[in-house]
Amino acid sequence: MAYKRQHAVFLAFLYLLAYSALAIPDDQVALGKALATDRSKGNCLACHMIEDGVQPGNIGPPLLAMKLRFPDRDTLRNQVCDATLRNSNSRMPPFCRHRILSAEEVELIIDYLYTL
């Protein structure tokens, strides 16, 4: 019994260690949020509801539980960069193809979206 408890404690420690190594710095999240809510850049609020967003849109789905909905970062990156690759009728602008956002800006926005 003591062995199982020690094993569980050890696994919990490893999980916390791995989680902290994967944690995104707060300044990156803040930059991503600023880009996502900037009306001249990401402009996510034009179409999406974000929990603390001002004057959100309702054309697109609410941006919540993003890490659960898009566990694969590449899939979310593709969605942000060019949603028409997955859905040719998407109203979402192809942010990367039209050079609205740089690759670095997309990564910052994804860092922020993963906090939602």
Buried (B, 14 or more C-beta within 10 A) or exposed (E): EEEEEEEEEEEEEEEEEEEEEEEBEEEEBEBBBBBBBBEEBBBBBBBBBBEEBEEBBEEBEBBEEBEEBBEEBEEBBBBBBBBEEEEEEBEBBBBBEEEBBEEEBBBBBBBBBBEB
